[in-house]
């Protein structure tokens, strides 16, 4: 009986930690980069920085309809703190 209580508490604590780390995660900045048909980067006077992935994808689709002569590419920025853990330093 005691082992089931301890296991239940362990699962509950880990579940709460996982839930709150997913909800409190800082958003990554998403940026739309514009290219013309020749592959050169073009700077248009449009909104290009977004805080959520869905908003960036939605604006990219909308811009493709408005400007069919350009390609819109979505870039995601990784914060410097998280980048240190991802890059292996030799």
Biotite code that builds the C-alpha atoms (Angstrom):
import biotite.structure as struc

atoms = struc.array([
    struc.Atom([0.000, 0.000, 0.000], chain_id="A", res_id=1, res_name="UNK", atom_name="CA", element="C"),
    struc.Atom([2.831, 2.414, 0.845], chain_id="A", res_id=2, res_name="UNK", atom_name="CA", element="C"),
    struc.Atom([4.602, 1.690, -2.439], chain_id="A", res_id=3, res_name="UNK", atom_name="CA", element="C"),
    struc.Atom([1.454, 2.642, -4.415], chain_id="A", res_id=4, res_name="UNK", atom_name="CA", element="C"),
    struc.Atom([1.169, 5.924, -2.534], chain_id="A", res_id=5, res_name="UNK", atom_name="CA", element="C"),
    struc.Atom([4.830, 6.770, -3.178], chain_id="A", res_id=6, res_name="UNK", atom_name="CA", element="C"),
    struc.Atom([4.500, 5.834, -6.857], chain_id="A", res_id=7, res_name="UNK", atom_name="CA", element="C"),
    struc.Atom([1.352, 7.954, -7.165], chain_id="A", res_id=8, res_name="UNK", atom_name="CA", element="C"),
    struc.Atom([3.076, 10.964, -5.584], chain_id="A", res_id=9, res_name="UNK", atom_name="CA", element="C"),
    struc.Atom([6.120, 10.488, -7.816], chain_id="A", res_id=10, res_name="UNK", atom_name="CA", element="C"),
    struc.Atom([3.989, 10.338, -10.971], chain_id="A", res_id=11, res_name="UNK", atom_name="CA", element="C"),
    struc.Atom([1.915, 13.312, -9.813], chain_id="A", res_id=12, res_name="UNK", atom_name="CA", element="C"),
    struc.Atom([4.960, 15.487, -9.084], chain_id="A", res_id=13, res_name="UNK", atom_name="CA", element="C"),
    struc.Atom([6.642, 14.611, -12.383], chain_id="A", res_id=14, res_name="UNK", atom_name="CA", element="C"),
    struc.Atom([3.402, 15.228, -14.260], chain_id="A", res_id=15, res_name="UNK", atom_name="CA", element="C"),
    struc.Atom([2.979, 18.653, -12.689], chain_id="A", res_id=16, res_name="UNK", atom_name="CA", element="C"),
    struc.Atom([6.600, 19.579, -13.421], chain_id="A", res_id=17, res_name="UNK", atom_name="CA", element="C"),
    struc.Atom([6.237, 18.512, -17.045], chain_id="A", res_id=18, res_name="UNK", atom_name="CA", element="C"),
    struc.Atom([2.955, 20.417, -17.415], chain_id="A", res_id=19, res_name="UNK", atom_name="CA", element="C"),
    struc.Atom([4.283, 23.656, -15.957], chain_id="A", res_id=20, res_name="UNK", atom_name="CA", element="C"),
    struc.Atom([7.552, 23.572, -17.902], chain_id="A", res_id=21, res_name="UNK", atom_name="CA", element="C"),
    struc.Atom([5.588, 23.199, -21.142], chain_id="A", res_id=22, res_name="UNK", atom_name="CA", element="C"),
    struc.Atom([3.197, 26.024, -20.221], chain_id="A", res_id=23, res_name="UNK", atom_name="CA", element="C"),
    struc.Atom([5.885, 28.419, -18.973], chain_id="A", res_id=24, res_name="UNK", atom_name="CA", element="C"),
    struc.Atom([8.262, 27.974, -21.888], chain_id="A", res_id=25, res_name="UNK", atom_name="CA", element="C"),
    struc.Atom([9.406, 31.230, -23.447], chain_id="A", res_id=26, res_name="UNK", atom_name="CA", element="C"),
    struc.Atom([8.279, 31.717, -27.032], chain_id="A", res_id=27, res_name="UNK", atom_name="CA", element="C"),
    struc.Atom([10.848, 31.656, -29.795], chain_id="A", res_id=28, res_name="UNK", atom_name="CA", element="C"),
    struc.Atom([10.880, 34.568, -32.188], chain_id="A", res_id=29, res_name="UNK", atom_name="CA", element="C"),
    struc.Atom([9.840, 33.529, -35.679], chain_id="A", res_id=30, res_name="UNK", atom_name="CA", element="C"),
    struc.Atom([10.916, 35.587, -38.655], chain_id="A", res_id=31, res_name="UNK", atom_name="CA", element="C"),
    struc.Atom([9.719, 35.606, -42.246], chain_id="A", res_id=32, res_name="UNK", atom_name="CA", element="C"),
    struc.Atom([12.469, 35.995, -44.826], chain_id="A", res_id=33, res_name="UNK", atom_name="CA", element="C"),
    struc.Atom([11.461, 37.034, -48.329], chain_id="A", res_id=34, res_name="UNK", atom_name="CA", element="C"),
    struc.Atom([13.165, 35.780, -51.493], chain_id="A", res_id=35, res_name="UNK", atom_name="CA", element="C"),
    struc.Atom([12.445, 36.680, -55.077], chain_id="A", res_id=36, res_name="UNK", atom_name="CA", element="C"),
    struc.Atom([12.171, 34.090, -57.861], chain_id="A", res_id=37, res_name="UNK", atom_name="CA", element="C"),
    struc.Atom([15.931, 34.310, -58.540], chain_id="A", res_id=38, res_name="UNK", atom_name="CA", element="C"),
    struc.Atom([16.758, 33.368, -54.942], chain_id="A", res_id=39, res_name="UNK", atom_name="CA", element="C"),
    struc.Atom([17.929, 36.787, -53.758], chain_id="A", res_id=40, res_name="UNK", atom_name="CA", element="C"),
    struc.Atom([16.794, 38.005, -50.364], chain_id="A", res_id=41, res_name="UNK", atom_name="CA", element="C"),
    struc.Atom([14.404, 40.946, -50.618], chain_id="A", res_id=42, res_name="UNK", atom_name="CA", element="C"),
    struc.Atom([13.444, 43.398, -47.893], chain_id="A", res_id=43, res_name="UNK", atom_name="CA", element="C"),
    struc.Atom([9.739, 44.245, -48.130], chain_id="A", res_id=44, res_name="UNK", atom_name="CA", element="C"),
    struc.Atom([7.957, 46.635, -45.796], chain_id="A", res_id=45, res_name="UNK", atom_name="CA", element="C"),
    struc.Atom([5.864, 43.914, -44.108], chain_id="A", res_id=46, res_name="UNK", atom_name="CA", element="C"),
    struc.Atom([5.486, 42.502, -40.637], chain_id="A", res_id=47, res_name="UNK", atom_name="CA", element="C"),
    struc.Atom([8.163, 39.812, -40.393], chain_id="A", res_id=48, res_name="UNK", atom_name="CA", element="C"),
    struc.Atom([8.683, 39.026, -36.680], chain_id="A", res_id=49, res_name="UNK", atom_name="CA", element="C"),
    struc.Atom([6.155, 36.860, -34.826], chain_id="A", res_id=50, res_name="UNK", atom_name="CA", element="C"),
    struc.Atom([5.961, 35.265, -31.382], chain_id="A", res_id=51, res_name="UNK", atom_name="CA", element="C"),
    struc.Atom([3.984, 32.139, -32.277], chain_id="A", res_id=52, res_name="UNK", atom_name="CA", element="C"),
    struc.Atom([4.449, 29.569, -34.999], chain_id="A", res_id=53, res_name="UNK", atom_name="CA", element="C"),
    struc.Atom([0.806, 29.594, -36.066], chain_id="A", res_id=54, res_name="UNK", atom_name="CA", element="C"),
    struc.Atom([0.770, 33.352, -36.562], chain_id="A", res_id=55, res_name="UNK", atom_name="CA", element="C"),
    struc.Atom([3.955, 33.221, -38.651], chain_id="A", res_id=56, res_name="UNK", atom_name="CA", element="C"),
    struc.Atom([2.599, 30.426, -40.860], chain_id="A", res_id=57, res_name="UNK", atom_name="CA", element="C"),
    struc.Atom([-0.719, 32.244, -41.256], chain_id="A", res_id=58, res_name="UNK", atom_name="CA", element="C"),
    struc.Atom([0.962, 35.487, -42.330], chain_id="A", res_id=59, res_name="UNK", atom_name="CA", element="C"),
    struc.Atom([3.276, 33.581, -44.714], chain_id="A", res_id=60, res_name="UNK", atom_name="CA", element="C"),
    struc.Atom([0.256, 32.010, -46.430], chain_id="A", res_id=61, res_name="UNK", atom_name="CA", element="C"),
    struc.Atom([-1.468, 35.400, -46.618], chain_id="A", res_id=62, res_name="UNK", atom_name="CA", element="C"),
    struc.Atom([1.631, 37.081, -48.052], chain_id="A", res_id=63, res_name="UNK", atom_name="CA", element="C"),
    struc.Atom([1.979, 34.312, -50.682], chain_id="A", res_id=64, res_name="UNK", atom_name="CA", element="C"),
    struc.Atom([-1.517, 35.137, -51.903], chain_id="A", res_id=65, res_name="UNK", atom_name="CA", element="C"),
    struc.Atom([-0.811, 38.892, -51.969], chain_id="A", res_id=66, res_name="UNK", atom_name="CA", element="C"),
    struc.Atom([2.682, 38.622, -53.487], chain_id="A", res_id=67, res_name="UNK", atom_name="CA", element="C"),
    struc.Atom([2.899, 35.519, -55.714], chain_id="A", res_id=68, res_name="UNK", atom_name="CA", element="C"),
    struc.Atom([6.241, 36.640, -57.180], chain_id="A", res_id=69, res_name="UNK", atom_name="CA", element="C"),
    struc.Atom([8.010, 36.157, -53.814], chain_id="A", res_id=70, res_name="UNK", atom_name="CA", element="C"),
    struc.Atom([8.778, 33.142, -51.641], chain_id="A", res_id=71, res_name="UNK", atom_name="CA", element="C"),
    struc.Atom([8.391, 33.466, -47.871], chain_id="A", res_id=72, res_name="UNK", atom_name="CA", element="C"),
    struc.Atom([10.575, 31.291, -45.637], chain_id="A", res_id=73, res_name="UNK", atom_name="CA", element="C"),
    struc.Atom([10.026, 30.863, -41.914], chain_id="A", res_id=74, res_name="UNK", atom_name="CA", element="C"),
    struc.Atom([13.066, 31.050, -39.637], chain_id="A", res_id=75, res_name="UNK", atom_name="CA", element="C"),
    struc.Atom([13.056, 30.191, -35.954], chain_id="A", res_id=76, res_name="UNK", atom_name="CA", element="C"),
    struc.Atom([15.479, 31.822, -33.568], chain_id="A", res_id=77, res_name="UNK", atom_name="CA", element="C"),
    struc.Atom([16.904, 29.790, -30.696], chain_id="A", res_id=78, res_name="UNK", atom_name="CA", element="C"),
    struc.Atom([17.730, 31.843, -27.584], chain_id="A", res_id=79, res_name="UNK", atom_name="CA", element="C"),
    struc.Atom([21.422, 32.064, -26.658], chain_id="A", res_id=80, res_name="UNK", atom_name="CA", element="C"),
    struc.Atom([20.928, 30.186, -23.376], chain_id="A", res_id=81, res_name="UNK", atom_name="CA", element="C"),
    struc.Atom([19.444, 27.131, -25.098], chain_id="A", res_id=82, res_name="UNK", atom_name="CA", element="C"),
    struc.Atom([21.925, 27.347, -27.965], chain_id="A", res_id=83, res_name="UNK", atom_name="CA", element="C"),
    struc.Atom([24.848, 26.731, -25.567], chain_id="A", res_id=84, res_name="UNK", atom_name="CA", element="C"),
    struc.Atom([23.440, 23.349, -24.627], chain_id="A", res_id=85, res_name="UNK", atom_name="CA", element="C"),
    struc.Atom([22.804, 22.328, -28.238], chain_id="A", res_id=86, res_name="UNK", atom_name="CA", element="C"),
    struc.Atom([26.239, 23.174, -29.669], chain_id="A", res_id=87, res_name="UNK", atom_name="CA", element="C"),
    struc.Atom([29.065, 20.833, -28.760], chain_id="A", res_id=88, res_name="UNK", atom_name="CA", element="C"),
    struc.Atom([32.165, 22.821, -27.969], chain_id="A", res_id=89, res_name="UNK", atom_name="CA", element="C"),
    struc.Atom([35.500, 21.139, -28.656], chain_id="A", res_id=90, res_name="UNK", atom_name="CA", element="C"),
])
